[in-house]
Amino acid sequence: MRIAVDLLGGDHAPAVVVDGAQQACNADSDLDIALVGPRPAADESSAVLDDRISLIEADRGVDMAAPAADGADPGTSIGAAMRALVGGRVDAVVSAGASGATVAAAVVVLGRLAGVRRPALAAILPGRAGPLVLLDVGAGLQVKAGQMVQHAALGTAYARMAAGIDSPCVGLLSIGSEAGKGDRLRRAADTALRAVSWADTTYVGPVEGHDVVTGTRANVIVTDGFTGNVLLKAVEAVLAAAAAYPPAKVPRGAALLGVAGTVVVCHGAASGADIASGVALAARLVRSDVVGRLAHRAAAARGRTKLAEVAT
């Protein structure tokens, strides 16, 4: 398996990216890494290029302040990585660069799965009652109720495939657990989620922030990308400060669900270990054919999502 890693993605690139690539290769003997970026950046970071760590050259990275659409530029490291994926030169892409640029590049170059209107970033967190999936954590800052229903469908499928959750319980993140709580989007999404006929899935209604830590009421928690990103970073910081976060067991990256390829987004402040964890997650998703299985699920859920959108 060959994973493309954005050499210029992240606050501490390219050094931590090279370190993460080396750690990933050391941990998985059946894995090769293709660093994507300018050769001078690879040389500067003392990357040892060989049969297992190679270079796909690109002109430049994407600045965090640049428009998200710049990510699709084939001259950028993330744009070149996506083109390597769609061309079959690599099996997955990992980046700690600007998430907006990564999502834009994936949508433009790879395309969305049939029926998916807006992709979502899904993170696996260690809830007290077991692992849980939180989405969206940054792909879409403004969403509609019907899209949140679609994210719930993607999230439940991902929970089964990647987190071992056989019978997902879906919760909608809000400011209270009572029906009718929250803003207009949350109220509309609650109505839409209740209108869906779920198979082997339970919708429990609105949940609160503490439910993301305990996971006792829901193990798939749906929200918009703005709220999800803020919450994810806060939860991870608290767990890390409490020494309760097991970084070797929980992926330090989020899977981009709803695009026609395996893409993992790591934190901008990722360390080498975080990059290696993101690569390991990408490899696991490829080996489990998660994208292919999600494509089937997305097609099956398309009709249910349309009905939910009409209901809103």
TILOBA-456222 format. One record per residue (C-alpha): residue number from 1; x, y, z. Coordinates in Angstrom, 1 decimal. Example, Ala and Ser with C-alpha at 12.3 -4.5 7.8 and 13.67 -1.06 7.14 Angstrom:
BEGIN
+-----+--------+--------+--------+
!   n !     px !     py !     pz !
+-----+--------+--------+--------+
!   1 !   12.3 !   -4.5 !    7.8 !
!   2 !   13.7 !   -1.1 !    7.1 !
+-----+--------+--------+--------+
***
This chain:
BEGIN
+-----+--------+--------+--------+
!   n !     px !     py !     pz !
+-----+--------+--------+--------+
!   1 !    0.0 !    0.0 !    0.0 !
!   2 !    1.2 !    3.5 !   -0.8 !
!   3 !   -0.1 !    6.5 !    1.1 !
!   4 !    0.5 !   10.1 !   -0.2 !
!   5 !    1.4 !   12.5 !    2.6 !
!   6 !    1.2 !   16.3 !    2.1 !
!   7 !    4.8 !   17.4 !    2.8 !
!   8 !    3.9 !   21.0 !    3.4 !
!   9 !    0.7 !   20.4 !    5.4 !
!  10 !    0.7 !   21.5 !    9.0 !
!  11 !    2.2 !   24.1 !   11.3 !
!  12 !    5.5 !   22.3 !   11.7 !
!  13 !    5.9 !   20.9 !    8.2 !
!  14 !    8.0 !   19.6 !    6.6 !
!  15 !   10.1 !   18.2 !    9.5 !
!  16 !    7.2 !   16.6 !   11.4 !
!  17 !    5.7 !   15.2 !    8.2 !
!  18 !    9.0 !   13.4 !    7.4 !
!  19 !    9.2 !   12.2 !   11.0 !
!  20 !    5.7 !   10.9 !   10.8 !
!  21 !    6.3 !    9.1 !    7.5 !
!  22 !    9.3 !    7.4 !    9.0 !
!  23 !    7.3 !    6.4 !   12.1 !
!  24 !    4.5 !    5.0 !   10.0 !
!  25 !    6.9 !    2.9 !    7.8 !
!  26 !    8.6 !    1.6 !   10.9 !
!  27 !    5.2 !    0.5 !   12.4 !
!  28 !    3.9 !   -1.1 !    9.2 !
!  29 !    6.2 !   -3.2 !    7.0 !
!  30 !    3.6 !   -3.4 !    4.2 !
!  31 !    3.3 !    0.4 !    3.8 !
!  32 !    5.1 !    2.8 !    1.5 !
!  33 !    4.9 !    6.6 !    1.8 !
!  34 !    4.9 !    9.2 !   -1.1 !
!  35 !    5.8 !   12.6 !    0.3 !
!  36 !    4.2 !   15.3 !   -1.9 !
!  37 !    5.9 !   18.6 !   -2.2 !
!  38 !    9.0 !   20.5 !   -3.5 !
!  39 !   12.2 !   18.6 !   -3.5 !
!  40 !   14.1 !   21.4 !   -1.6 !
!  41 !   11.6 !   21.0 !    1.3 !
!  42 !   12.3 !   17.3 !    1.4 !
!  43 !   16.0 !   17.9 !    1.3 !
!  44 !   15.8 !   20.6 !    4.0 !
!  45 !   14.0 !   18.2 !    6.3 !
!  46 !   16.6 !   15.5 !    5.8 !
!  47 !   14.1 !   13.1 !    4.2 !
!  48 !   15.7 !    9.8 !    3.4 !
!  49 !   14.2 !    8.8 !    0.0 !
!  50 !   14.3 !    5.1 !   -0.8 !
!  51 !   12.1 !    2.3 !   -1.9 !
!  52 !    9.6 !    2.9 !    0.9 !
!  53 !    9.6 !    6.7 !    1.2 !
!  54 !    9.6 !    8.5 !   -2.2 !
!  55 !    8.7 !   12.0 !   -3.5 !
!  56 !    6.0 !   13.2 !   -5.8 !
!  57 !    7.1 !   16.7 !   -6.7 !
!  58 !    4.8 !   19.7 !   -6.4 !
!  59 !    5.6 !   23.4 !   -6.6 !
!  60 !    4.1 !   24.8 !   -3.4 !
!  61 !    1.8 !   24.3 !   -0.4 !
!  62 !   -1.5 !   26.0 !    0.4 !
!  63 !   -1.3 !   28.8 !    2.9 !
!  64 !   -3.8 !   28.6 !    5.8 !
!  65 !   -5.2 !   32.0 !    4.9 !
!  66 !   -5.5 !   31.2 !    1.2 !
!  67 !   -9.0 !   30.5 !   -0.4 !
!  68 !  -10.0 !   26.9 !    0.0 !
!  69 !  -10.3 !   26.5 !   -3.8 !
!  70 !   -6.5 !   26.8 !   -4.1 !
!  71 !   -6.3 !   23.3 !   -2.8 !
!  72 !   -7.5 !   21.9 !   -6.1 !
!  73 !   -4.6 !   23.6 !   -8.0 !
!  74 !   -2.4 !   20.7 !   -9.4 !
!  75 !    0.7 !   22.8 !   -8.6 !
!  76 !    0.0 !   22.6 !   -4.8 !
!  77 !    1.1 !   19.7 !   -2.6 !
!  78 !   -2.5 !   18.7 !   -1.7 !
!  79 !   -3.8 !   19.1 !   -5.3 !
!  80 !   -0.9 !   16.9 !   -6.6 !
!  81 !   -1.6 !   14.3 !   -3.9 !
!  82 !   -5.3 !   14.1 !   -4.9 !
!  83 !   -4.4 !   13.7 !   -8.5 !
!  84 !   -2.0 !   10.9 !   -7.6 !
!  85 !   -4.9 !    9.2 !   -5.8 !
!  86 !   -7.4 !    9.5 !   -8.6 !
!  87 !   -4.7 !    8.3 !  -11.0 !
!  88 !   -4.1 !    5.2 !   -9.0 !
!  89 !   -0.5 !    6.1 !   -8.1 !
!  90 !   -1.4 !    6.0 !   -4.4 !
!  91 !   -4.1 !    4.4 !   -2.3 !
!  92 !   -4.9 !    7.3 !    0.1 !
!  93 !   -4.0 !   10.9 !    1.0 !
!  94 !   -3.1 !   12.3 !    4.4 !
!  95 !   -2.7 !   16.0 !    5.1 !
!  96 !   -2.3 !   18.2 !    8.2 !
!  97 !   -2.7 !   21.3 !    6.0 !
!  98 !   -5.7 !   23.6 !    5.8 !
!  99 !   -8.8 !   21.4 !    6.1 !
! 100 !  -10.9 !   23.6 !    3.7 !
! 101 !   -8.3 !   23.3 !    1.0 !
! 102 !   -8.1 !   19.5 !    1.5 !
! 103 !  -11.8 !   19.1 !    1.3 !
! 104 !  -12.1 !   21.3 !   -1.7 !
! 105 !   -9.3 !   19.4 !   -3.5 !
! 106 !  -11.0 !   16.1 !   -2.7 !
! 107 !  -14.4 !   17.2 !   -4.0 !
! 108 !  -13.0 !   18.7 !   -7.2 !
! 109 !  -10.5 !   16.0 !   -8.0 !
! 110 !  -12.0 !   12.8 !   -6.6 !
! 111 !  -15.6 !   13.8 !   -6.7 !
! 112 !  -18.4 !   13.0 !   -4.2 !
! 113 !  -20.0 !    9.6 !   -3.7 !
! 114 !  -23.4 !    9.3 !   -5.5 !
! 115 !  -26.1 !   11.1 !   -3.6 !
! 116 !  -23.7 !   12.9 !   -1.2 !
! 117 !  -24.2 !   16.7 !   -1.3 !
! 118 !  -21.6 !   17.7 !    1.3 !
! 119 !  -18.8 !   15.5 !    2.7 !
! 120 !  -18.1 !   15.4 !    6.4 !
! 121 !  -15.0 !   14.9 !    8.5 !
! 122 !  -15.6 !   12.2 !   11.1 !
! 123 !  -13.4 !   11.8 !   14.2 !
! 124 !  -13.4 !    8.7 !   16.5 !
! 125 !  -13.2 !    9.6 !   20.2 !
! 126 !  -12.8 !    7.5 !   23.3 !
! 127 !  -16.1 !    7.8 !   25.1 !
! 128 !  -16.5 !    6.4 !   28.6 !
! 129 !  -18.9 !    3.8 !   27.3 !
! 130 !  -16.7 !    3.0 !   24.3 !
! 131 !  -15.6 !    4.7 !   21.1 !
! 132 !  -17.9 !    7.2 !   19.5 !
! 133 !  -18.0 !    9.0 !   16.2 !
! 134 !  -18.3 !   12.8 !   16.0 !
! 135 !  -19.1 !   14.5 !   12.7 !
! 136 !  -18.8 !   17.0 !   11.1 !
! 137 !  -15.6 !   18.3 !   12.7 !
! 138 !  -14.7 !   20.9 !   10.1 !
! 139 !  -15.6 !   20.1 !    6.5 !
! 140 !  -18.7 !   22.3 !    6.3 !
! 141 !  -19.3 !   25.3 !    8.5 !
! 142 !  -22.8 !   26.0 !    7.2 !
! 143 !  -25.1 !   23.0 !    6.5 !
! 144 !  -28.8 !   22.3 !    6.1 !
! 145 !  -30.9 !   19.9 !    8.0 !
! 146 !  -31.1 !   17.4 !    5.2 !
! 147 !  -27.3 !   17.3 !    5.0 !
! 148 !  -27.1 !   16.6 !    8.7 !
! 149 !  -29.4 !   13.6 !    8.1 !
! 150 !  -27.0 !   12.4 !    5.4 !
! 151 !  -24.1 !   12.9 !    7.7 !
! 152 !  -25.9 !   10.8 !   10.3 !
! 153 !  -26.2 !    8.0 !    7.7 !
! 154 !  -22.5 !    8.2 !    6.7 !
! 155 !  -21.5 !    8.4 !   10.4 !
! 156 !  -23.5 !    5.3 !   11.4 !
! 157 !  -21.9 !    3.3 !    8.5 !
! 158 !  -18.5 !    4.6 !    9.4 !
! 159 !  -19.1 !    3.7 !   13.1 !
! 160 !  -19.8 !    0.1 !   12.1 !
! 161 !  -16.8 !   -0.2 !    9.7 !
! 162 !  -14.1 !    1.7 !   11.6 !
! 163 !  -15.1 !    1.8 !   15.3 !
! 164 !  -16.8 !   -1.6 !   15.7 !
! 165 !  -20.1 !   -0.2 !   16.8 !
! 166 !  -22.7 !   -2.7 !   15.7 !
! 167 !  -25.9 !   -0.9 !   16.7 !
! 168 !  -25.3 !    2.8 !   16.5 !
! 169 !  -27.3 !    5.3 !   18.5 !
! 170 !  -27.4 !    8.7 !   16.8 !
! 171 !  -27.6 !   12.0 !   18.8 !
! 172 !  -27.9 !   15.5 !   17.5 !
! 173 !  -25.6 !   17.9 !   19.4 !
! 174 !  -27.6 !   20.8 !   20.9 !
! 175 !  -28.0 !   22.9 !   24.1 !
! 176 !  -30.4 !   20.5 !   25.8 !
! 177 !  -31.8 !   17.0 !   25.4 !
! 178 !  -35.4 !   18.1 !   25.2 !
! 179 !  -37.2 !   18.1 !   21.9 !
! 180 !  -37.4 !   21.6 !   20.4 !
! 181 !  -34.1 !   22.8 !   22.0 !
! 182 !  -31.6 !   24.7 !   20.0 !
! 183 !  -31.5 !   27.1 !   17.1 !
! 184 !  -33.5 !   26.8 !   13.8 !
! 185 !  -31.0 !   24.4 !   12.2 !
! 186 !  -31.0 !   22.1 !   15.2 !
! 187 !  -34.9 !   22.1 !   15.4 !
! 188 !  -35.2 !   21.4 !   11.7 !
! 189 !  -32.5 !   18.6 !   11.8 !
! 190 !  -34.3 !   17.0 !   14.8 !
! 191 !  -37.5 !   16.9 !   12.9 !
! 192 !  -35.8 !   15.5 !    9.8 !
! 193 !  -33.9 !   12.8 !   11.8 !
! 194 !  -37.1 !   11.7 !   13.4 !
! 195 !  -38.7 !   11.3 !   10.0 !
! 196 !  -36.1 !    8.8 !    8.8 !
! 197 !  -36.7 !    5.1 !    9.0 !
! 198 !  -33.4 !    3.8 !   10.4 !
! 199 !  -32.2 !    0.2 !    9.9 !
! 200 !  -30.4 !   -1.2 !   12.9 !
! 201 !  -29.9 !    2.4 !   14.2 !
! 202 !  -31.6 !    4.3 !   16.9 !
! 203 !  -32.1 !    8.1 !   16.9 !
! 204 !  -32.1 !    9.3 !   20.5 !
! 205 !  -32.8 !   12.9 !   19.8 !
! 206 !  -30.8 !   16.0 !   21.0 !
! 207 !  -27.8 !   15.4 !   23.2 !
! 208 !  -25.5 !   17.8 !   25.1 !
! 209 !  -21.8 !   18.4 !   25.2 !
! 210 !  -21.1 !   16.0 !   28.1 !
! 211 !  -22.6 !   13.2 !   26.0 !
! 212 !  -19.6 !   13.5 !   23.7 !
! 213 !  -17.3 !   12.5 !   26.6 !
! 214 !  -19.4 !    9.8 !   28.1 !
! 215 !  -21.0 !    8.3 !   25.0 !
! 216 !  -23.7 !    6.7 !   27.2 !
! 217 !  -26.7 !    8.2 !   25.2 !
! 218 !  -25.3 !    8.2 !   21.7 !
! 219 !  -22.2 !    6.9 !   20.0 !
! 220 !  -22.7 !    8.8 !   16.7 !
! 221 !  -23.0 !   12.5 !   17.4 !
! 222 !  -24.0 !   14.8 !   14.5 !
! 223 !  -23.4 !   18.6 !   14.4 !
! 224 !  -22.3 !   21.3 !   12.0 !
! 225 !  -18.6 !   21.6 !   11.1 !
! 226 !  -18.0 !   24.8 !   13.0 !
! 227 !  -19.4 !   23.5 !   16.3 !
! 228 !  -17.8 !   20.1 !   15.8 !
! 229 !  -14.4 !   21.5 !   15.2 !
! 230 !  -14.5 !   23.7 !   18.3 !
! 231 !  -15.8 !   20.8 !   20.4 !
! 232 !  -13.3 !   18.3 !   19.1 !
! 233 !  -10.3 !   20.5 !   19.9 !
! 234 !  -11.7 !   21.2 !   23.4 !
! 235 !  -12.4 !   17.6 !   24.2 !
! 236 !   -9.0 !   16.4 !   23.0 !
! 237 !   -7.2 !   19.1 !   25.0 !
! 238 !   -9.1 !   18.2 !   28.2 !
! 239 !   -8.5 !   14.5 !   27.8 !
! 240 !   -4.8 !   15.1 !   27.0 !
! 241 !   -4.4 !   17.3 !   30.1 !
! 242 !   -6.1 !   14.6 !   32.2 !
! 243 !   -3.7 !   12.0 !   30.9 !
! 244 !   -6.7 !   10.0 !   29.8 !
! 245 !   -6.2 !   10.2 !   26.1 !
! 246 !   -4.6 !    7.0 !   24.6 !
! 247 !   -2.9 !    8.4 !   21.4 !
! 248 !   -1.7 !    5.0 !   20.3 !
! 249 !   -5.2 !    3.6 !   20.2 !
! 250 !   -7.3 !    6.5 !   19.0 !
! 251 !   -6.7 !    8.0 !   15.5 !
! 252 !   -5.4 !   11.5 !   15.7 !
! 253 !   -7.0 !   12.4 !   12.4 !
! 254 !  -10.5 !   12.6 !   10.9 !
! 255 !  -11.7 !   10.7 !    7.9 !
! 256 !  -13.3 !   12.6 !    5.1 !
! 257 !  -16.6 !   10.8 !    4.4 !
! 258 !  -18.5 !   11.2 !    1.2 !
! 259 !  -15.8 !   11.5 !   -1.4 !
! 260 !  -14.6 !    8.9 !   -3.9 !
! 261 !  -11.3 !    8.2 !   -2.2 !
! 262 !   -9.6 !    7.7 !    1.2 !
! 263 !   -8.6 !   11.0 !    2.7 !
! 264 !   -7.5 !   11.6 !    6.3 !
! 265 !   -7.1 !   15.1 !    7.7 !
! 266 !   -4.8 !   15.6 !   10.7 !
! 267 !   -4.5 !   18.6 !   13.0 !
! 268 !   -2.6 !   21.6 !   11.8 !
! 269 !   -0.5 !   21.4 !   15.0 !
! 270 !    0.2 !   17.7 !   14.4 !
! 271 !    3.3 !   16.1 !   15.7 !
! 272 !    5.2 !   13.3 !   14.0 !
! 273 !    3.3 !   10.7 !   16.0 !
! 274 !    0.0 !   12.4 !   15.0 !
! 275 !    1.0 !   12.1 !   11.3 !
! 276 !    1.9 !    8.5 !   11.8 !
! 277 !   -1.4 !    7.8 !   13.4 !
! 278 !   -3.3 !    9.5 !   10.5 !
! 279 !   -1.3 !    7.4 !    8.1 !
! 280 !   -2.2 !    4.2 !   10.1 !
! 281 !   -5.9 !    5.2 !   10.0 !
! 282 !   -5.8 !    5.8 !    6.2 !
! 283 !   -4.2 !    2.4 !    5.7 !
! 284 !   -6.8 !    0.7 !    7.9 !
! 285 !   -9.6 !    2.4 !    5.9 !
! 286 !   -8.1 !    1.2 !    2.6 !
! 287 !   -7.7 !   -2.3 !    3.8 !
! 288 !  -11.3 !   -2.4 !    5.0 !
! 289 !  -12.5 !   -0.9 !    1.7 !
! 290 !  -14.4 !    1.7 !    3.7 !
! 291 !  -14.9 !    4.1 !    0.8 !
! 292 !  -16.4 !    1.3 !   -1.4 !
! 293 !  -18.7 !    0.2 !    1.3 !
! 294 !  -19.7 !    3.8 !    2.1 !
! 295 !  -20.5 !    4.3 !   -1.6 !
! 296 !  -23.0 !    1.4 !   -1.4 !
! 297 !  -24.5 !    2.8 !    1.8 !
! 298 !  -24.8 !    6.3 !    0.5 !
! 299 !  -26.7 !    5.1 !   -2.6 !
! 300 !  -29.1 !    3.1 !   -0.3 !
! 301 !  -29.6 !    6.1 !    2.0 !
! 302 !  -30.2 !    8.6 !   -0.9 !
! 303 !  -33.9 !    8.1 !   -0.9 !
! 304 !  -34.2 !    8.4 !    2.8 !
! 305 !  -32.3 !   11.7 !    2.7 !
! 306 !  -34.5 !   13.1 !    0.0 !
! 307 !  -37.6 !   12.3 !    2.1 !
! 308 !  -36.0 !   14.0 !    5.1 !
! 309 !  -35.2 !   17.1 !    3.1 !
! 310 !  -38.8 !   17.4 !    1.9 !
! 311 !  -39.9 !   17.1 !    5.5 !
! 312 !  -37.8 !   20.2 !    6.4 !
+-----+--------+--------+--------+
***
